Amino acid sequence: MTTCIACGSTRVEPFLDLHETTLANKFLAPDEIGAPEPRHPLVVGFCHDCSHVQLTHLVPPPEMFDDYLYISSLSKTLVDHLHGLAATVIERFRLGAGDLFIDVGCNDGTLLSEARRRGVRILGIDPARNLAPLAKKNGVDTLVAFFGAETARAVVAREGQASVVTATNVFPHIPALDDLVTGLDVVLKPGGVFVAEAHYLGDLLDACAFDTVYHEHCSYWSLHAAQRMFQRHGFEVVDVERLPIHHGQLRLFAQRRGEGRPSPAVATLLADEARRGMTGIECYKAFARRVEAIRAELNAAFAGFKAAGKTVVGYGAPAKGNTLLSYIGFGPGQLAYIADKSPLKQGRVTPGTHIPVVGPERLLADQPDYVLLLAWNFADEIMAEQAEYRARGGKFILPVPEVRIV
């Protein structure tokens, strides 16, 4: 694809090629092993007209989101964060019993269950059919659909317009950005606010978090690109916050132009991005060179472990881990298994690389010499949970921003 999904420009230049990979969340059940696994190019490009960073090859969303294996409530860090977001939004915008609070990509309802507890009307929207029952069990009425203009019109006909629409870690997943903002214009009442959280491109560069790149994430947002995209549709970003969750996210607040007063934080971050060179391609080419260096360093480290007869497993089976495994070239020969808390992933194997996923209790049972921490964005939480493993002499390998053993 040579067309920018944010502005329509044809001046999109590739700068990072992570090779062809399988879909990162398509973990295989035992009876699926051996079946064909489609592979798609995983290449990142830069738009020279609006500074947007995006994939150059897009996979149709239904192939990725109909059956989804990521569950928000499995991480206490994330639960606390989402509950805090619900509280912040309700208090900041003074929402009451008559206000409708919509969460796009509501997953298992973790965020909206807290909003419901605080007394506002709620509605979840999520295309994953397997997650809707989990959300409903948490008291969250969920519409199984992709969000856009058509869904927005159906919601307004049924529920009326919303005061707030949130989208946490969903904004990067949406390729049809024109349809997204058209839907927001339909569903938001006058003065209504869209609150989005996404991996922040500046933090991705700092952490050399190339594993954040996979087919679900078609966009990697800077404020420059987001502001230009919203302005094309009569909206504007009126406030931004930098967040530590997931090792660096951007929370942005967008309203129709003229309905909100832009915070000084917007101009400050735009100036910082310009200073860092994020509106030109050279900083992204430098990032690609750092990614290549990490691959070489990990391969050298694992060759040393093998020569010394050391045992190595993985911890955490996030989608991002599959980008790393595929690009580095790791499989069961490098990692005997991957431990993960998700019951939806245990008993399966990783897509493409076919590493078994087991429960975290295996770490203490086996006491491997090293654990490659694939869910490194939750490193503090995981290493605290696995304090006994470390006390027995076990060590974690952190792959980015440079390879470290702790």
One Martini backbone bead per residue (centre of mass of N, CA, C, O) as a GRO file, in nm:
protein
  406
    1MET     BB    1   0.094   0.037   0.025
    2THR     BB    2   0.087   0.403  -0.085
    3THR     BB    3  -0.143   0.495   0.113
    4CYS     BB    4  -0.262   0.711   0.336
    5ILE     BB    5  -0.494   0.666   0.605
    6ALA     BB    6  -0.497   0.980   0.706
    7CYS     BB    7  -0.466   1.163   0.402
    8GLY     BB    8  -0.408   1.009   0.100
    9SER     BB    9  -0.132   0.988   0.037
   10THR     BB   10   0.144   0.860  -0.185
   11ARG     BB   11   0.392   0.939   0.031
   12VAL     BB   12   0.502   0.631   0.117
   13GLU     BB   13   0.785   0.523   0.313
   14PRO     BB   14   0.977   0.271   0.372
   15PHE     BB   15   1.182   0.155   0.686
   16LEU     BB   16   1.053  -0.132   0.796
   17ASP     BB   17   1.143  -0.488   0.784
   18LEU     BB   18   0.976  -0.786   0.935
   19HIS     BB   19   0.852  -0.950   0.741
   20GLU     BB   20   0.685  -1.231   0.714
   21THR     BB   21   0.375  -1.297   0.894
   22THR     BB   22   0.173  -1.392   1.114
   23LEU     BB   23  -0.083  -1.362   1.310
   24ALA     BB   24  -0.033  -1.266   1.642
   25ASN     BB   25  -0.331  -1.394   1.764
   26LYS     BB   26  -0.305  -1.695   1.616
   27PHE     BB   27  -0.341  -1.926   1.808
   28LEU     BB   28  -0.291  -2.277   1.831
   29ALA     BB   29  -0.447  -2.554   1.832
   30PRO     BB   30  -0.373  -2.880   1.819
   31ASP     BB   31  -0.572  -2.928   1.556
   32GLU     BB   32  -0.409  -2.684   1.383
   33ILE     BB   33  -0.156  -2.818   1.344
   34GLY     BB   34  -0.049  -2.793   0.996
   35ALA     BB   35  -0.199  -2.577   0.901
   36PRO     BB   36  -0.239  -2.318   0.725
   37GLU     BB   37  -0.044  -2.003   0.746
   38PRO     BB   38  -0.083  -1.698   0.691
   39ARG     BB   39   0.120  -1.451   0.529
   40HIS     BB   40   0.245  -1.115   0.595
   41PRO     BB   41   0.356  -0.824   0.548
   42LEU     BB   42   0.594  -0.631   0.772
   43VAL     BB   43   0.562  -0.291   0.703
   44VAL     BB   44   0.698   0.035   0.756
   45GLY     BB   45   0.572   0.374   0.710
   46PHE     BB   46   0.612   0.714   0.577
   47CYS     BB   47   0.452   1.024   0.565
   48HIS     BB   48   0.542   1.320   0.392
   49ASP     BB   49   0.268   1.496   0.457
   50CYS     BB   50   0.168   1.394   0.785
   51SER     BB   51   0.365   1.182   0.954
   52HIS     BB   52   0.257   0.909   0.923
   53VAL     BB   53   0.257   0.584   1.078
   54GLN     BB   54   0.251   0.271   0.886
   55LEU     BB   55   0.133   0.023   0.726
   56THR     BB   56   0.166  -0.122   0.392
   57HIS     BB   57  -0.002  -0.380   0.501
   58LEU     BB   58  -0.341  -0.480   0.503
   59VAL     BB   59  -0.562  -0.647   0.711
   60PRO     BB   60  -0.857  -0.761   0.746
   61PRO     BB   61  -1.021  -0.729   1.041
   62PRO     BB   62  -1.190  -1.001   1.060
   63GLU     BB   63  -0.926  -1.183   1.070
   64MET     BB   64  -0.845  -1.063   1.377
   65PHE     BB   65  -1.135  -0.999   1.567
   66ASP     BB   66  -1.350  -1.228   1.598
   67ASP     BB   67  -1.112  -1.392   1.758
   68TYR     BB   68  -1.002  -1.297   2.084
   69LEU     BB   69  -0.715  -1.336   2.331
   70TYR     BB   70  -0.743  -1.064   2.478
   71ILE     BB   71  -0.737  -0.975   2.835
   72SER     BB   72  -0.760  -0.716   3.052
   73SER     BB   73  -0.801  -0.859   3.355
   74LEU     BB   74  -0.506  -1.010   3.385
   75SER     BB   75  -0.406  -0.717   3.469
   76LYS     BB   76  -0.368  -0.513   3.732
   77THR     BB   77  -0.249  -0.268   3.596
   78LEU     BB   78  -0.481  -0.239   3.384
   79VAL     BB   79  -0.722  -0.224   3.569
   80ASP     BB   80  -0.635   0.029   3.721
   81HIS     BB   81  -0.619   0.208   3.472
   82LEU     BB   82  -0.916   0.180   3.369
   83HIS     BB   83  -1.051   0.278   3.627
   84GLY     BB   84  -0.910   0.555   3.621
   85LEU     BB   85  -1.030   0.649   3.354
   86ALA     BB   86  -1.325   0.645   3.434
   87ALA     BB   87  -1.296   0.850   3.663
   88THR     BB   88  -1.176   1.085   3.502
   89VAL     BB   89  -1.405   1.124   3.296
   90ILE     BB   90  -1.642   1.165   3.493
   91GLU     BB   91  -1.516   1.408   3.646
   92ARG     BB   92  -1.426   1.603   3.418
   93PHE     BB   93  -1.735   1.580   3.266
   94ARG     BB   94  -1.972   1.542   3.461
   95LEU     BB   95  -2.111   1.270   3.484
   96GLY     BB   96  -2.430   1.113   3.467
   97ALA     BB   97  -2.717   0.926   3.447
   98GLY     BB   98  -2.777   1.065   3.147
   99ASP     BB   99  -2.509   0.960   3.045
  100LEU     BB  100  -2.323   0.840   2.770
  101PHE     BB  101  -2.087   0.561   2.773
  102ILE     BB  102  -1.846   0.472   2.532
  103ASP     BB  103  -1.672   0.163   2.435
  104VAL     BB  104  -1.424   0.095   2.210
  105GLY     BB  105  -1.313  -0.200   2.265
  106CYS     BB  106  -1.420  -0.343   2.551
  107ASN     BB  107  -1.394  -0.635   2.577
  108ASP     BB  108  -1.456  -0.740   2.916
  109GLY     BB  109  -1.547  -0.454   3.068
  110THR     BB  110  -1.352  -0.309   3.268
  111LEU     BB  111  -1.416  -0.007   3.229
  112LEU     BB  112  -1.740  -0.007   3.231
  113SER     BB  113  -1.784  -0.130   3.511
  114GLU     BB  114  -1.688   0.130   3.654
  115ALA     BB  115  -1.886   0.329   3.527
  116ARG     BB  116  -2.139   0.186   3.631
  117ARG     BB  117  -2.069   0.213   3.936
  118ARG     BB  118  -2.083   0.546   3.889
  119GLY     BB  119  -2.381   0.594   3.725
  120VAL     BB  120  -2.364   0.543   3.420
  121ARG     BB  121  -2.421   0.503   3.103
  122ILE     BB  122  -2.367   0.206   2.897
  123LEU     BB  123  -2.153   0.101   2.605
  124GLY     BB  124  -2.040  -0.165   2.414
  125ILE     BB  125  -1.784  -0.212   2.152
  126ASP     BB  126  -1.723  -0.529   1.971
  127PRO     BB  127  -1.606  -0.776   1.735
  128ALA     BB  128  -1.567  -0.996   1.958
  129ARG     BB  129  -1.753  -1.274   2.019
  130ASN     BB  130  -1.591  -1.405   2.268
  131LEU     BB  131  -1.615  -1.133   2.463
  132ALA     BB  132  -1.911  -1.051   2.516
  133PRO     BB  133  -1.981  -1.251   2.751
  134LEU     BB  134  -1.776  -1.126   2.949
  135ALA     BB  135  -1.900  -0.845   2.958
  136LYS     BB  136  -2.187  -0.928   3.046
  137LYS     BB  137  -2.088  -1.055   3.315
  138ASN     BB  138  -1.993  -0.741   3.391
  139GLY     BB  139  -2.250  -0.555   3.297
  140VAL     BB  140  -2.196  -0.525   2.971
  141ASP     BB  141  -2.335  -0.395   2.710
  142THR     BB  142  -2.282  -0.554   2.381
  143LEU     BB  143  -2.178  -0.463   2.061
  144VAL     BB  144  -2.126  -0.659   1.776
  145ALA     BB  145  -1.885  -0.445   1.628
  146PHE     BB  146  -1.782  -0.213   1.418
  147PHE     BB  147  -1.669   0.110   1.416
  148GLY     BB  148  -1.892   0.357   1.265
  149ALA     BB  149  -2.137   0.508   1.102
  150GLU     BB  150  -2.341   0.275   1.112
  151THR     BB  151  -2.317   0.211   1.413
  152ALA     BB  152  -2.381   0.496   1.515
  153ARG     BB  153  -2.672   0.510   1.410
  154ALA     BB  154  -2.775   0.267   1.575
  155VAL     BB  155  -2.713   0.385   1.854
  156VAL     BB  156  -2.883   0.644   1.839
  157ALA     BB  157  -3.155   0.498   1.791
  158ARG     BB  158  -3.131   0.342   2.078
  159GLU     BB  159  -2.960   0.565   2.291
  160GLY     BB  160  -2.834   0.798   2.170
  161GLN     BB  161  -2.616   1.027   2.256
  162ALA     BB  162  -2.285   1.089   2.350
  163SER     BB  163  -2.049   1.225   2.575
  164VAL     BB  164  -1.856   0.961   2.557
  165VAL     BB  165  -1.565   0.825   2.383
  166THR     BB  166  -1.375   0.534   2.403
  167ALA     BB  167  -1.020   0.419   2.313
  168THR     BB  168  -0.826   0.148   2.410
  169ASN     BB  169  -0.613   0.017   2.201
  170VAL     BB  170  -0.772   0.096   1.902
  171PHE     BB  171  -0.684   0.327   1.716
  172PRO     BB  172  -0.450   0.153   1.568
  173HIS     BB  173  -0.669  -0.067   1.436
  174ILE     BB  174  -0.783   0.158   1.234
  175PRO     BB  175  -0.812   0.203   0.885
  176ALA     BB  176  -1.100   0.364   0.886
  177LEU     BB  177  -1.077   0.686   0.965
  178ASP     BB  178  -1.311   0.829   0.831
  179ASP     BB  179  -1.532   0.648   0.962
  180LEU     BB  180  -1.466   0.709   1.251
  181VAL     BB  181  -1.519   1.022   1.252
  182THR     BB  182  -1.802   1.006   1.144
  183GLY     BB  183  -1.908   0.842   1.385
  184LEU     BB  184  -1.846   1.056   1.599
  185ASP     BB  185  -2.029   1.278   1.480
  186VAL     BB  186  -2.289   1.111   1.528
  187VAL     BB  187  -2.261   1.010   1.846
  188LEU     BB  188  -2.192   1.291   1.941
  189LYS     BB  189  -2.264   1.532   2.125
  190PRO     BB  190  -2.258   1.837   2.194
  191GLY     BB  191  -1.936   1.848   2.342
  192GLY     BB  192  -1.822   1.593   2.290
  193VAL     BB  193  -1.585   1.316   2.367
  194PHE     BB  194  -1.275   1.186   2.258
  195VAL     BB  195  -1.096   0.903   2.406
  196ALA     BB  196  -0.756   0.816   2.346
  197GLU     BB  197  -0.541   0.524   2.342
  198ALA     BB  198  -0.185   0.496   2.259
  199HIS     BB  199   0.085   0.424   2.132
  200TYR     BB  200   0.368   0.614   2.144
  201LEU     BB  201   0.600   0.695   1.916
  202GLY     BB  202   0.817   0.817   2.099
  203ASP     BB  203   0.833   0.566   2.290
  204LEU     BB  204   0.895   0.356   2.077
  205LEU     BB  205   1.168   0.476   2.004
  206ASP     BB  206   1.303   0.473   2.284
  207ALA     BB  207   1.244   0.145   2.325
  208CYS     BB  208   1.260  -0.015   2.063
  209ALA     BB  209   0.942  -0.123   1.997
  210PHE     BB  210   0.905  -0.333   1.743
  211ASP     BB  211   0.686  -0.539   1.870
  212THR     BB  212   0.439  -0.340   1.827
  213VAL     BB  213   0.456  -0.459   1.547
  214TYR     BB  214   0.146  -0.541   1.389
  215HIS     BB  215  -0.138  -0.598   1.206
  216GLU     BB  216  -0.335  -0.456   1.406
  217HIS     BB  217  -0.121  -0.217   1.378
  218CYS     BB  218  -0.160   0.035   1.142
  219SER     BB  219  -0.084   0.252   1.368
  220TYR     BB  220   0.162   0.522   1.469
  221TRP     BB  221   0.129   0.775   1.698
  222SER     BB  222   0.134   1.107   1.657
  223LEU     BB  223   0.031   1.423   1.705
  224HIS     BB  224   0.058   1.534   1.426
  225ALA     BB  225  -0.114   1.317   1.280
  226ALA     BB  226  -0.371   1.338   1.451
  227GLN     BB  227  -0.436   1.635   1.409
  228ARG     BB  228  -0.461   1.626   1.100
  229MET     BB  229  -0.685   1.415   1.086
  230PHE     BB  230  -0.902   1.567   1.251
  231GLN     BB  231  -0.905   1.836   1.088
  232ARG     BB  232  -1.022   1.710   0.822
  233HIS     BB  233  -1.311   1.656   1.013
  234GLY     BB  234  -1.363   1.899   1.233
  235PHE     BB  235  -1.148   1.835   1.438
  236GLU     BB  236  -0.965   1.833   1.764
  237VAL     BB  237  -0.699   1.849   1.969
  238VAL     BB  238  -0.724   1.955   2.325
  239ASP     BB  239  -0.562   1.708   2.463
  240VAL     BB  240  -0.271   1.573   2.647
  241GLU     BB  241  -0.118   1.259   2.763
  242ARG     BB  242   0.132   1.101   2.937
  243LEU     BB  243   0.191   0.744   2.972
  244PRO     BB  244   0.325   0.447   3.130
  245ILE     BB  245   0.165   0.252   3.003
  246HIS     BB  246   0.315   0.026   2.801
  247HIS     BB  247   0.574   0.212   2.789
  248GLY     BB  248   0.394   0.432   2.639
  249GLN     BB  249   0.138   0.672   2.616
  250LEU     BB  250  -0.142   0.831   2.451
  251ARG     BB  251  -0.370   1.080   2.560
  252LEU     BB  252  -0.658   1.187   2.383
  253PHE     BB  253  -0.857   1.485   2.313
  254ALA     BB  254  -1.157   1.511   2.112
  255GLN     BB  255  -1.320   1.770   1.916
  256ARG     BB  256  -1.498   1.980   1.785
  257ARG     BB  257  -1.446   2.256   1.638
  258GLY     BB  258  -1.495   2.493   1.910
  259GLU     BB  259  -1.577   2.304   2.177
  260GLY     BB  260  -1.275   2.350   2.264
  261ARG     BB  261  -0.987   2.423   2.463
  262PRO     BB  262  -0.671   2.423   2.410
  263SER     BB  263  -0.404   2.295   2.546
  264PRO     BB  264  -0.070   2.352   2.607
  265ALA     BB  265   0.015   2.049   2.563
  266VAL     BB  266  -0.008   2.045   2.258
  267ALA     BB  267   0.216   2.247   2.177
  268THR     BB  268   0.444   2.110   2.334
  269LEU     BB  269   0.444   1.834   2.181
  270LEU     BB  270   0.479   1.940   1.896
  271ALA     BB  271   0.757   2.069   1.952
  272ASP     BB  272   0.901   1.808   2.041
  273GLU     BB  273   0.868   1.652   1.775
  274ALA     BB  274   1.021   1.851   1.599
  275ARG     BB  275   1.291   1.839   1.756
  276ARG     BB  276   1.319   1.512   1.703
  277GLY     BB  277   1.222   1.454   1.393
  278MET     BB  278   0.911   1.328   1.351
  279THR     BB  279   0.862   1.484   1.052
  280GLY     BB  280   1.087   1.279   0.961
  281ILE     BB  281   1.262   0.989   0.838
  282GLU     BB  282   1.544   0.960   0.982
  283CYS     BB  283   1.458   0.855   1.269
  284TYR     BB  284   1.342   0.583   1.149
  285LYS     BB  285   1.602   0.473   1.026
  286ALA     BB  286   1.752   0.457   1.296
  287PHE     BB  287   1.559   0.259   1.428
  288ALA     BB  288   1.610   0.022   1.229
  289ARG     BB  289   1.907  -0.016   1.313
  290ARG     BB  290   1.847  -0.098   1.609
  291VAL     BB  291   1.685  -0.352   1.545
  292GLU     BB  292   1.915  -0.509   1.410
  293ALA     BB  293   2.095  -0.514   1.667
  294ILE     BB  294   1.907  -0.683   1.848
  295ARG     BB  295   1.904  -0.937   1.680
  296ALA     BB  296   2.207  -0.996   1.701
  297GLU     BB  297   2.223  -1.007   2.014
  298LEU     BB  298   2.021  -1.237   2.067
  299ASN     BB  299   2.156  -1.454   1.896
  300ALA     BB  300   2.423  -1.453   2.053
  301ALA     BB  301   2.312  -1.521   2.334
  302PHE     BB  302   2.173  -1.796   2.256
  303ALA     BB  303   2.428  -1.935   2.160
  304GLY     BB  304   2.558  -1.928   2.442
  305PHE     BB  305   2.347  -2.091   2.597
  306LYS     BB  306   2.370  -2.350   2.428
  307ALA     BB  307   2.676  -2.401   2.475
  308ALA     BB  308   2.615  -2.406   2.807
  309GLY     BB  309   2.332  -2.561   2.866
  310LYS     BB  310   2.093  -2.372   2.881
  311THR     BB  311   1.778  -2.278   3.000
  312VAL     BB  312   1.493  -2.155   2.797
  313VAL     BB  313   1.221  -1.929   2.834
  314GLY     BB  314   0.903  -1.782   2.837
  315TYR     BB  315   0.719  -1.467   2.912
  316GLY     BB  316   0.456  -1.418   2.771
  317ALA     BB  317   0.173  -1.399   2.509
  318PRO     BB  318   0.188  -1.164   2.327
  319ALA     BB  319   0.168  -1.037   2.024
  320LYS     BB  320   0.449  -0.900   2.027
  321GLY     BB  321   0.615  -1.162   2.065
  322ASN     BB  322   0.573  -1.267   1.767
  323THR     BB  323   0.742  -1.058   1.629
  324LEU     BB  324   1.007  -1.124   1.766
  325LEU     BB  325   1.030  -1.427   1.700
  326SER     BB  326   1.016  -1.400   1.393
  327TYR     BB  327   1.250  -1.195   1.343
  328ILE     BB  328   1.476  -1.353   1.501
  329GLY     BB  329   1.415  -1.686   1.485
  330PHE     BB  330   1.231  -1.822   1.702
  331GLY     BB  331   1.178  -2.137   1.875
  332PRO     BB  332   1.184  -2.440   2.033
  333GLY     BB  333   1.506  -2.428   2.023
  334GLN     BB  334   1.503  -2.167   2.228
  335LEU     BB  335   1.201  -2.223   2.343
  336ALA     BB  336   1.030  -2.454   2.519
  337TYR     BB  337   0.841  -2.222   2.644
  338ILE     BB  338   0.539  -2.035   2.741
  339ALA     BB  339   0.433  -1.830   2.994
  340ASP     BB  340   0.075  -1.784   3.086
  341LYS     BB  341  -0.234  -1.661   3.226
  342SER     BB  342  -0.404  -1.735   2.982
  343PRO     BB  343  -0.657  -1.963   2.914
  344LEU     BB  344  -0.672  -1.902   2.595
  345LYS     BB  345  -0.351  -1.997   2.551
  346GLN     BB  346  -0.341  -2.241   2.690
  347GLY     BB  347  -0.251  -2.522   2.485
  348ARG     BB  348  -0.107  -2.365   2.280
  349VAL     BB  349   0.048  -2.210   1.997
  350THR     BB  350   0.243  -2.022   1.830
  351PRO     BB  351   0.249  -1.838   1.562
  352GLY     BB  352   0.469  -2.000   1.331
  353THR     BB  353   0.665  -2.115   1.586
  354HIS     BB  354   0.540  -2.335   1.789
  355ILE     BB  355   0.514  -2.255   2.095
  356PRO     BB  356   0.433  -2.349   2.392
  357VAL     BB  357   0.157  -2.284   2.617
  358VAL     BB  358   0.167  -2.216   2.965
  359GLY     BB  359   0.166  -2.205   3.285
  360PRO     BB  360   0.335  -2.026   3.541
  361GLU     BB  361   0.404  -2.277   3.729
  362ARG     BB  362   0.650  -2.389   3.561
  363LEU     BB  363   0.884  -2.222   3.666
  364LEU     BB  364   0.913  -2.364   3.950
  365ALA     BB  365   0.921  -2.657   3.847
  366ASP     BB  366   1.187  -2.603   3.646
  367GLN     BB  367   1.396  -2.379   3.672
  368PRO     BB  368   1.515  -2.196   3.466
  369ASP     BB  369   1.777  -1.997   3.382
  370TYR     BB  370   1.592  -1.846   3.161
  371VAL     BB  371   1.378  -1.550   3.079
  372LEU     BB  372   1.194  -1.433   2.822
  373LEU     BB  373   1.045  -1.111   2.818
  374LEU     BB  374   0.773  -1.043   2.624
  375ALA     BB  375   0.614  -0.874   2.862
  376TRP     BB  376   0.794  -0.601   2.926
  377ASN     BB  377   0.562  -0.386   3.000
  378PHE     BB  378   0.528  -0.590   3.278
  379ALA     BB  379   0.790  -0.634   3.448
  380ASP     BB  380   0.735  -0.556   3.743
  381GLU     BB  381   0.493  -0.742   3.792
  382ILE     BB  382   0.622  -1.014   3.709
  383MET     BB  383   0.878  -1.010   3.894
  384ALA     BB  384   0.712  -1.001   4.154
  385GLU     BB  385   0.557  -1.270   4.107
  386GLN     BB  386   0.869  -1.406   4.049
  387ALA     BB  387   1.053  -1.399   4.311
  388GLU     BB  388   1.125  -1.699   4.360
  389TYR     BB  389   1.272  -1.754   4.100
  390ARG     BB  390   1.494  -1.541   4.157
  391ALA     BB  391   1.587  -1.650   4.438
  392ARG     BB  392   1.691  -1.926   4.286
  393GLY     BB  393   1.851  -1.776   4.018
  394GLY     BB  394   1.678  -1.655   3.820
  395LYS     BB  395   1.655  -1.503   3.486
  396PHE     BB  396   1.595  -1.211   3.302
  397ILE     BB  397   1.512  -1.112   2.964
  398LEU     BB  398   1.552  -0.799   2.811
  399PRO     BB  399   1.511  -0.684   2.475
  400VAL     BB  400   1.433  -0.382   2.556
  401PRO     BB  401   1.629  -0.139   2.411
  402GLU     BB  402   1.820  -0.353   2.535
  403VAL     BB  403   1.998  -0.615   2.622
  404ARG     BB  404   1.900  -0.773   2.937
  405ILE     BB  405   2.011  -0.909   3.259
  406VAL     BB  406   1.812  -0.973   3.585
   0.00000   0.00000   0.00000
